[in-house]
Amino acid sequence: QVQLVESGGGLVQPGGSLRLSCAASGFIFSRAAMSWYRQAPGKDRELVATIPSAGGNTNYLDSVKGRFTISRDNAKNTVYLQMNSLNPEDTAVYYCKARLVVGRIVDYWGQGTQVTVSS
């Protein structure tokens, strides 16, 4: 059974930092491209960052470049999102997604973790 469990969200003041984690199980993590998405109230879900299966060649939403860093530990089946210099516009539910290509594209999603940036 595939599971993606996000953690690390919470309330933080503007300028603060959080590190999100997404622990994966039920599939071969090292073969999955991993991504973080977010969805703010009343807005569409948007891609924040992505990292390929072997790491390297990360990509970011323009508004988070230089502030957020995606990384993965294939030994721990975990992907991370380090978020620095947070601002209220970063407030959203953050989701991780695993993408596998097994003859077809298969996407798995976590349940999300709330990040609120407010003074």
C-alpha positions in Angstrom: 0.0 0.0 0.0 1.4 3.3 -1.1 1.8 6.0 1.5 3.2 9.5 1.5 3.1 11.2 4.8 4.0 14.9 5.1 5.1 16.5 8.3 6.8 19.6 9.5 4.1 22.2 8.8 3.0 24.8 11.3 2.7 28.4 12.1 5.8 30.6 11.6 6.4 34.3 11.6 7.4 36.1 8.4 11.1 35.7 7.8 11.1 32.3 9.5 12.0 28.9 8.3 10.4 25.4 8.2 11.5 22.1 6.9 8.9 19.8 5.5 9.4 16.1 5.2 7.5 13.5 3.2 8.1 9.9 4.2 7.3 7.3 1.4 6.4 3.7 1.5 4.9 1.0 -0.6 6.9 1.7 -3.8 10.5 1.9 -4.9 11.2 5.4 -3.8 14.5 5.7 -5.6 12.7 5.3 -8.9 10.3 8.1 -8.3 10.6 11.7 -9.3 9.4 13.7 -6.2 7.7 17.0 -6.1 6.2 19.5 -3.6 3.0 21.3 -4.5 1.0 23.8 -2.6 -2.5 25.1 -2.6 -3.7 28.3 -1.0 -7.3 29.0 -0.2 -9.2 29.9 -3.3 -6.3 29.2 -5.6 -5.2 26.3 -7.8 -2.6 23.8 -6.7 0.8 24.9 -8.0 4.1 23.1 -8.4 6.7 24.4 -5.9 9.7 22.2 -6.5 10.7 18.9 -8.1 13.7 16.6 -7.9 14.4 13.6 -10.2 14.8 10.1 -8.9 18.6 10.2 -8.7 18.7 13.8 -7.3 20.2 16.8 -9.0 18.5 19.0 -11.7 16.0 20.4 -9.3 13.4 22.9 -10.5 11.5 25.6 -8.6 8.6 27.9 -8.8 10.0 31.4 -9.6 8.7 32.9 -6.4 10.5 30.4 -4.2 13.9 30.3 -6.0 16.7 31.2 -3.6 14.5 30.6 -0.5 13.3 26.9 -0.8 15.5 23.9 -1.3 14.2 20.4 -2.2 16.3 17.4 -1.4 15.9 13.6 -1.0 17.4 10.8 1.0 16.8 7.6 -0.9 18.1 5.5 2.0 15.4 7.0 4.2 12.7 7.1 1.5 12.1 10.7 2.3 12.0 14.0 0.4 12.4 17.3 2.1 11.5 20.9 1.5 13.6 23.5 3.4 11.8 26.8 3.4 13.6 30.0 4.4 12.6 33.6 4.4 9.0 32.7 4.5 6.3 35.3 3.8 2.5 35.3 4.1 2.2 34.5 0.4 3.7 31.1 1.2 0.7 30.2 3.4 -0.9 27.1 1.9 -1.3 23.4 2.3 1.8 21.7 1.0 1.6 18.3 -0.7 4.2 15.9 -1.8 3.8 13.8 -5.0 5.6 10.8 -6.3 5.7 10.1 -10.0 6.6 6.7 -11.3 6.8 5.7 -14.9 5.9 2.0 -15.1 4.8 1.7 -18.7 2.5 4.6 -17.9 2.7 7.5 -15.6 1.5 6.9 -12.0 1.2 9.7 -9.5 0.8 9.3 -5.8 -0.1 12.1 -3.4 0.2 12.8 0.3 -2.5 14.2 2.5 -0.9 17.6 2.9 0.5 19.7 5.7 -0.6 23.2 6.6 2.0 26.0 6.5 0.8 29.3 7.9 3.1 32.4 7.8 1.7 35.1 10.0 2.8 37.5 12.7 
